[in-house]
Amino acid sequence: MANKLINEQSPYLLQHAHNPVDWYPWGDEAFEKAAAAHKPVIVSIGYAACHWCHVMEHESFEDERTAAYMNEHFVCIKVDREEHPDVDHLYMDAVQAINGNGGWPLNVFVTPERAPFYGGTYYPPRPAYNRPSWMQLLQRMSHIWTEQQDEVATQAEQMLQHLRQASQKTFIAAEKLPDNDTAKKIAESLLKQADKEKGGFGSAPKFPGTMAISFLLEHYYFTGDEPAMKHALHSLDAMINGGIYDQLGGGFARYSTDREWLAPHFEKMLYDNALLVSTLSDAYSITKDTKYSSVIEETIAFVERELKDKTGGYYCALDADSEGEEGKFYTWTWDEWIEAIDENDSIVAEYFGVNGPGNWEGTNILHVAKSIAGLAEENKLSVEEVKQRIDTVKGELLAARGNRVRPATDDKCLLSWNALMNIALCKAGVALDEEKYIALAESHMHWMLDNFEQDGQLKHVWKNGSARIPAKLDDYAYLVQALLQLAAASGTNEWILKANQLMEVVVHEFSQDSGFFYYTPEDQNDMPVRKVDLYDGATPSANALMAHNLWLCGMCLEKTEWIARAAAMMANMADTTARYSYSFAYWGLLLQRHAQGMKTVICAGPEAIAAVREMRRNYLPQAYILTLGKEIFDIPILGKKYFADKMYSFVCSEQACLSPVSTVNEALRLINQYNKALGIDT
């Protein structure tokens, strides 16, 4: 018999719709029932592609005895963290405060007033891993609730106070914005955390760290710091060659379980692939190395092929599991390998690191174990011969893999993640000088605005033609950034006006007195605490994106108060970013660009499009480049800059525009001059 999740649209909730647990979706009904029955609430949070969520469901939530105890003593709520990131953020912070760590599934015990008093992550059906069984924890929480009400109330109130204090941010007046010394400290901090041997940051598990890598690439561009460049490219190369990258079908898994990037957690998330395309676009722009352009193209092709709805939006993820096993779709036993290819090609097996015993749990994860050049030399073949053999076998393996049972697709579309993919398409189009990616971004932007915007309000999630759940700060922040990047990439400046419209909503509905932004709008009242998130998680800090948006929109629309607010946000984050560089890497990007002099560049006149394309052949992260091919008056920075008879370039800071120049080389010289050329006193 189905529970109340049967009417939901989330694939994750539908996975639990036939559990014997009497699950409720997030909402007032469950908490009202808990208050009336004076029961504690279990809020269990996960997502469709989560391997350990599936494990705990099978072990505990499908168990009749366990479910009966949960139903008798608790009111139980299932939450898709991707549908309700605000719920996930709040309760994750609580669990991390209680236990010092977090993850999914996230299981939190809360009062009928939604205040958390205990929680953890995965619990086994029997005591293991130095933790109690799920049933033991249920019994203890039920006993505490009935016998120690005062302690529960005290713990819940203390936790709410902690969460409120964590979201109280105070602006400290800064005499000036941080300079290049701050950027140097951030770079040094990141390199101290770097795994110089294997790439990336820290030890296992290893996440892509795209914002940190982009910072190091930009740091090299600005300063010539070779160690920064070396580690950024080493990290990207290690991922591209590792099992975290799908060597057959393209696209990246969420993270590597080991230090070597061999064994991924096999789920593929839209946001990871979007962010990696963006960072790889930076790497290609600097190096012009075709291995980066190839991976960009393969990753976008994967997203288009496997994560795109027929109407035009992008799905959330592919599951890690198929046929009940993690990675089964992607790995190869030796027998499967031999059966899939026409003959046992030892060169290709060496290239992919495939052997009889396997390299992971008796199977093989494909990765680049030997270089093509090295194999060619060893076997006295040409590089082209080896490459052709590898490409032939890749086609055979991909065809064989296509006959397997595919991992499930989480086929809902999130506005925030779709906006990140839009940014990635814009960056790839600019870096590779590929109009097809910019055209994709334009078509996709129309889809987002047509489907996520209802009655003048943005929604967070879309599925099957219906959008719902009010948009959060990251939805607005990423979408505004996507609009601004699309305006620059396409030359369609009207997108800036839409960005401004949405910015007005954010400034009015999300602002905190401190100058930062809450994660939820002011009219949302289903959470006991309004959070302010400042650090990067798997995706960039929405507040950092908002600082970026304030500066760009402020420049384009001559809103000096927005420019000043962006500067104040950056100044107040400088010390924290220098100390905790990896967790605040997007702030680091902004601080570094500002230290070098963020600029707006307008190429105006009949040859403006050609001039912009020529300018983009250079890596210019500190410059926001606009095309003015016709007279425009409703975007102030573009006003009175169009000349019908000649092309001019205008290089502007937040204070003023320099005198126009008539060649791209002259404009590039001004862009790359030190801050003093723009009158910025550092």
N, C-alpha and C positions, 0 to 999 in steps of 0.2 A: 504494500500500500504506500502511495506517495505521501510525502510530507509537504509542507507549505512552500518548499522551494520549487515545486513542479511548475509554478506559474512564472518563474523568473526567466530572464534571457541569458544571464551569465553562464557560459559553459561550465565554470567551476561550481556554481551553485547547482546546476542541473546534474552534475556528477554525483551530488549528494542527495538528490531529490527522492531517491528510493532507499536511503538509509533508514533503519528502524529508529534512529534518533528523530525526535520531533523538532526538526530544525525550523527556525524562523529566519526570514531575511532581516537585514538591518532596518529598523523602523520603530515607531512608537508602540505598535501592537505588542511586541515581545516585552518591552519594559513595563508597559501597563499591566500585563499579565503577571510579571514578576513582583510588581508592587502590591497587586491585589493578593497574591498568594504568599507574599513575604518570602520569596526565594531569591537566591543569588543567580546571577546570569553568567553563562559561559559564552564568551565571544571568541569564536574560532575563525582565524583569518588565514587565507592562503590564496592560491591562484591556479589556473587550469594546468599550466605547464610544470608545476612543482612536483618533483619526484617524491620527496618525503611527505608531502601532503597526501599523495596517493597511498603511500605506505601506511600512514596512520589511519586513513579512512578504512583500508582493508583490515588492519589489525584490530581497530577499536570501534570505529563508528558503524561498521557493518556487523559487529558482534551483538547479538540479541541481549545478552546479559548486561554488557556494558551500557548499551543504549537504554535499557530499562532503568538502570540506576540513574543515568543522566536525566531521563525524562521525569523520574520521581522527585529528584532533589534539586534540579536546576531548570531554568528556562534557557534554551540553547539557541544561539544565533550563529549562522554561517555568513561570513563576509568575504567577498572577492576583493582583495586588496587593490586591484586595479580599478574596480568600480568606485571604491570608497577609500582613496589614498589618505584622506584626512583621518578616517577612523584608524587605519593602519599606522599612520605616523604617530598619533597620540598614544595608542596602546603599545606600540613598539618602544617608544621612549620610556613608558612605564616599566615594561619588562626589562629593558636594559638597565634601568635604575635599580630594579630588584635583584637581577641575576648577573648583571655585568655583560650580558650578551643577548643577541636576538637572532631572529631568522624565521623561516616558515616551514611548517605551519606554526602560527602564533596562537597560543591558547591562553586567554586572559579571563580571570574571574573578577566580575564587577558587580557593583551594587545596582539596585533598580534605578538609582539616579545616575548610572553610567560611570561611576567612579571606580577605577581599578584598585584592587587590594592584593592581588597576587597573579602570577602568570609565568609562562615559560614557552618553550617551543615544542619540539617533538618529544612525546613520551611513549615508551614501548609498552607492549601488553604485559610484559613481565619485567621486574627490576633488572636494569642493565645500564651500562655506560655511566655508572655512578649516579643514577637517577632512579626515582621510584617508578613503578608502573603507573599507567594512566588511571587504573582503578584505585590504586592506593592514594593517588593525589586527589581524586574525586572524593573519596571517603574522608580524607583529612580536611579538605575545604568545606565539605558538608558539616563536619563536626565543629570546625571553627565558627562557621556561620551560625549554628544553632546554640553553641555553648559559650562563645566569646564575642558577642555582638559589639561590646565596647571596643575591643581591640580591632575588630574589622572597621568600625566607624573611624577610629583614630588613624589606622593605617591608610584608609581611603582618603581622609582629609589631608593627611601629610603628603600623600602622593599628588593630590590635586594642587596643593601649595607648591610642591616641587615643579610640577609641570607649568604652572602659571609663572613662577619666577624664571623658568628657563626661557619663557617667551617674552619677558620684559626686557627690552633693549633700550639702552640709553645712548643718545648721540653725545659724543664728546667733541667740543669745538676744536677744529684742527686749523692751525695757522696756515698750513699749505699741504697740498697733496704729496704723498710719498714720491720719491724720485727714483733714479736708476739704482741707487744702493738697495732700496727695498726689493726691486726686481732681482737683483743679484742674490740677496739673501734667500728669496723664494727659490731660485734656481739651485742654490747650494743645499737648501733643505731637501728639495726633491731628490737631488743626486745622492744625498746621504741615505735616503730610503730606497734607492735603486738597487735592483739585483743586477750588478754589472756583468755577471757571467751569463745568466739565463734570460735577461731582459725583464721588463716590467718593474713592479715595486713590491717589496716585501717577499714573503715566502708563500707557500700554498695555504689556502686556495688563492689563485691569482685572477684578478679582474682586469679588464683591458686598460683602465686608467687613461681614457682618451683625453680628458681635459688636461691632465698633467703632461701628457705627451705633446699636445698642441702648445702648451706653455713653453716647453723646452725647445720646440721647433721655432717658435717666435723669438725666444731668447737668443737662439743662434743667429737668426736673421738680424736682430737689432744689435747684437754685441760681437758676433763672430766667435762665441764660446763653443769650441769644438767638442768638449765633453757633453754638453747639453745636446747637441746635434747627434753625436755618436750614440748616446743612450736612447734618444727618441727613435731613431731609425732601427737600432738593434732590437728594441721592444716590438716595433711593428713587424720587423722581419721574423722574429721568433714566433709571433702569433700567426703570421701568414704561412710559415712552414710547419706549424704545429697542428695537433689534432683539434685544437679549438676552431680552426678554419676547416670548413667542409671542402676537402680537396677535389671532390667530384662535382658537387652541385653549387658551390659558392655559399657565402654567408658564414657568419660567426656564431658559435655557441656562447652562452652567457658568461662562463668563466672556466678556468682550468682547475682541476682538483689537485694538480701537482705543480711543482716548481718549473718543470720543463715545458709546459704548455701542451703536453701530449694528450692527457685524458681529460676531456671537457665534461662539464655537466651539460648534457647534450641538448637541453632546451635552447631554442633559437628565439630571441626576443627582437621585436621591431626596433626598440630604442637602441640596443647595442649596435645593430647593423647600421642604423642611421648615424650614430655618433662616430663609428669607425670609418664610414664613408667620408664624413666631414674631416676627420683627422688625416686619413689617407690622402685627401685632396690637398691638405696643407703640405704633406710630405712630397707629393708629386709636384706641387707648385715650386718647391725649393729645389728638388733634385732633378726633375724631369725624367725620373727613372720609370721605365714602362712597366716594371713589376707592380708598381703602385697603381698605375692606371688600369692594368689588367684586373687587379683585385677589386678596384672600384667598380669596374664594368660587370664583373662576375657577381659581386654582392648586390648591386642594383638589379641585375637580371634575376637573381634568386628572389629578392623581395617582390619584384613584378610577377614572377611566375608562381610563387607559393604563398605569398601573404597579401595578395590584392583581391579585394572584393570586385565582383563584376561591375558594380556601379562606380568604382573609382577610389574607394578608401583602402587603407591598409590595416590588416588584422594585427592582433597583438603578438601572437607567438605560435610556435610549433612545440608540441610536448617533447619531453626528454624520453618518454617511454613509448614503446609499441609492443603489442602482444605481451604486456605485463613485464617487460624487461627494459631497463634503461639502456639506451644506445643500440638496441637491436637493429634498428633500421640502418645505422651507419657503419657498423663493424662487420668484420669478415673473418670467418674461420678459414683455415687453409683449404678445406674441401670446397667451401663456397667460392673462394678465390679461383681455384683451379677450374671449377665448373663454369665460372662467369666469363673467363677469357678463352680465346681460341687455343692458345698454347701457353705453357708455363714459361713466361718471359722473365728470366732471372734478373735482367737489368731493371725492369719496371718494378719487380718485387723489392729489389734493393732500394730503388728510388722512394717507394712508399713505406719502406720499413716493415714489409710483410714477411712472416716466416711461419713455420709449422706450429711451434708452441704458442705463438701469439705474443703481443706486447701489452695486453690488458685483459685480465680475467679469461684467458684461454682464447681470446679472439684478437683481431688486429684492428687498431685504429690507424687509418691512413694518415701519414704525415710525410714531410720531405726529410727523409733520413740521409740522403746523399744528393749533392748538387748534380744538375745535368752536366755541367762542365767536367766535374770530377769523374762521373760515370763514362763520359765520352773518352776521356784520357785513359782511364783504366782499360776500356774495351777497344781502344784504337778505332773509335767511330767519330764521326763529326757530331758537333752539338745538335745540328738540325736532324740528323738521323735518330739520335736518342730522344729528342723532343717529339719527333713524329711517332715513335713507338709508344711513348708515354701518352700522347694524345689519343692514339688508337685504342689503347687499353682503357683509358678513362671513359671513352665512349661506350665500350663494352660493359664496363662496370656500372656505369650510370643506367644503361638499359636494363641490366640485371636487377639493380636496386629498385628500379621502377616497378618491378613485379612484386615487391615486398609489401607487407601491410604498413601503411604510412602512419607516422605519429599523428595524434589528433591535433586539430587546429583550433586555437582559441580565436573564434571568428567575430569577436566584438572589435570595434574600432574606438580608440581613445583619441580625443582631440590633441592632447599634449604630445603623444608619441607620433601621431600623424604630422603634427607641425615640425617635429624634429626631422622626420623623413623629408619633409618639404625643404627644410634648410639644407639637408644633405644633397638633395637633387640640385638645388641652386649652386652649392659649393662645387659639386662635381661638374656641373655645366660650365661654370666659370673656369675652373682649374684645367679641365680637359678641352675647353673651347668647343663644347658639344651642345649645340642648340636643342638637340632632342631631349636632353635632361631638363633644360629650362622650360621647354614646352610641356614636359610631363609635370613639372612643378606648377605651371600656370593652370593646367587642367585640374590638377589635384587641389589647388587652392580654391578654385571655383566649387569643387565638390565639398570641401570642408565648410565653406561659408553657406552653401546651399543646404547642407545636412545637419550641421551642428548649431546653427543659429536659428532660434525659434522665437518669434515675437520680440525681436530685438535683444534676446538674451542667449548667451552661449551655453551649451550643454557639454557635459564631460564625456559621455559614452554614447555610441551609436551602434545599432544592430537591427537588421531586418527592416530598414526603412524608418526606424524610430529612434530619436535622440532623447535622452533623459539624464537626470541628475545634474544639478547646477555645476557649471564650470568652476574649477579651482584656480589658484594663482598660477600654477605652472601651465594650465591650459591657455590662459590669457598671455602670459609672458612668452611662451614658446611661439604662439600664433602671431603675436605682434612682431617678434624677431623674424619669423618666416615671411611675413608681409614686407618687412623692411629689406630683407635679403632678396626677395623676389623682385621688388622694385628696382634694386641695383642690378640684378642679373638680367632682367628682361627689358629694362628701359621704360617700363610702364609705371610712371610715377604716381598714378592714381592709387596704387596700393598703399602709398604713404598716408593718404587721407583716411583709408580704412584703419590703418594702424593707429592713427591719432584718435579716431573715434573709440577704439577699444581701450586705448590708454586712458582716456577720460573716465571710462567705467572703472578701471582698476584704481586710479587715483581717488575716485569718489567712494568706492565700496570696499577696498582692501587696505587702505592706509592705516598704519599704526601711528600713534602720536610721536614715536621716536623718529619717524622718517622711513623706516622699513615698511614691509607689507605683510599682513596676515595671510595665511594660506587659504582661509575661507572668507567668503563675503560677509558683510555685516548683518545681512538678513538671515543667515543660516544659524539655527538655534538648536541643532540636535547633538552638539558636542559640549562637554562641560568646560573645555578650555579652547581658546583660539590660539593656534600655534603660529610662531614665526620661525620659519626654517631658513637658515643662512648657509648651510654647508652643502657641498655636492654629495649626492648619493650615487646611485647608478646613473642618474641623469643630472644635468647641471642645476645649481641652486637657482630657484625661480626668482629670488631677490637679486641675485647677481645679474640674471637676464633682465630684470626690471631696471637695474642701474644702467645697463647697456642701452635698453630701449629708451629710457629717459634722456640719455645723452644724444642718441641719434634723432629721436623725434624732436627734442628740444632744439637741436641744430637745424633740422629741416624746416621746422615751423616757427623758429625764432622765439621759443618759449624759454626765457632765461631762467625761470624758476625751476624748470625741469632739469636743466643743465646743472644748476646749483645743487639740486637735490641729489643727482647722480654723483656729483663730486663729493658731497658730504657722506653718502653711503660708502663710497670707495675709501675715503679717508678714515672712516670709523672701522673699516674692515682690515686695514693695512697690517696692524700688529698681529691680529689673529691669523691672517693669511701667511705672514712670514713665519709664524710659529708652527702652524698646522697646514703646511702648504698643500699636501695631497688632498685633504678634505675641502680645501677652499681654492682649488686650482682655477676655476672660472673667474673668481675675484682676482686671482693673480694675473690672468690674461688682461683684464681691464686695467689694473694698476700699472702693468708694464706698458700697455699701449698709451695710457695717459702720460706716463713718464717720458715717453718718446714723442708725445704730441699727437693725439688723435685728430684726424683731419677729415674734412668733407671736400670732395673734389667733384666739380661739375664740368663735364665736357659738353659744350654748347655750340650749335651751329649745324650746317648741312652735312658735315662729315663727322658728327658726334659719335655715331655708332661705330664707325671704323676706328676712331680715336680711342674709344673705350676698350675695344677688343685688343688694340695694340698695348694699351696700358695694363690690361689684365695679364699679359704674358709675364708680367713681373709679380712677385709675391709682395703684396702690400696690405698686411693685416691691420695696420693703423689707419688705413684710408677707406672711407665710405664713398664709393664712386657712383655718380649719377649721370644719366644720359639726358641731355636736353635737346631734342630734335625739333621742338616746336615751342612757341611761346606759351608759358604757363604762369598764371597769376595767383592761384589759390594755394601754392606752396611757397611761402615767403623766400626761402633761400634761393629758389629758381627764378624769382621775379627779376625782370629787366636784365637777364643774362643771355638772352637769345639774340643772335645776330644772323640775319638771313644770308649774308654774303661771305662770312668767314667763320672758321672754327676757332673758339677760344676755350682755354681751360682755366677754371677758377679754383684755387687752393685756399681753403678757409679753415680757421680754428674757431673756438667758441667766442673769441673776441672779435674777429674781423676776417675779411677775405683779402688775400694779397692781390696785387695788380694782376690782371689776366695775362696769360702767355699763349702763344699761337702754335706751339709744337708740343707733342707728347713728351719729348726728351726734356724740355724746359719744365714741364709740369712734374715729371719724375724727380728732377733735381730739387724742386721746391718741397715735394712730399718727403724726400729723404734727408732734407737738411735738418739740423738740430733744432730744438725747440725755439731757440732765439730768433730764428727766421720768422716765426709766427708771433713773436712778442710774448711768449710764455716765460715767465720768470720762475725758474726752478732753483 
